[in-house]
């Protein structure tokens, strides 16, 4: 859902729609970007989450393919996928059933823009080692980003980290012509969307007791932002 797909500003907000591959008979969706970005994302996660196990909450799990792949490699981590779209939740559940990995939990329905994510009522733990969110906040209204950081303040352990992956402006400047075109396309389609700026995210983090601890450059002009208390 970023320019993982290449230089074109096309994007999808929901997998299985707008010309994307339809679901399999069991509901599994296949995101083309997954096949391009899961290895570099996993390499970073393996470093950041190494040792000690723990619970990780994924916000906006999409098709569920990333969750399956990460659980295969990060066997000591318990992965809690989530989404707010019916088609995505169905796909995540289908991929989980297909993979049958003991550390992959059932998907939870989370509307990230809400004040109360009602985690306890869905059987999720109250605190997490990390919260991970890939390619979401640029195809969602700003209240989603606000909700994610507020939830991080409530639900991350004392040394927990919020991990964001995707395209980002860097203190007001795009890091590539492709991301600038992508941003323009997003804003044309929905004025509430757009590539988010690290300056704005740092301000939002500070309001919730976090700081930007690390910015990791990634392929296709994306980045990993690591926020810590």
Secondary structure, DSSP 8 states (H G I E B T S, - for coil): --GGG-SS----SSTT-TTS----TTS----HHHHHHHHHHHHHHHHHT-SS--EEEEE--TTSHHHHHHHHH-TTSEEEEEES-HHHHHHHHHHHHHH--TTEEEEEE--TTSS---TGGGT--S-EEEEEEES-GGGS-HHHHHHHHHHHHHHEEEEEEEEEEE-EEBTTB-SSHHHHHHHHHHHHH-TT---EEHHHHHHHHHHTT-EEEEEEE-GGG-EEEEEE-
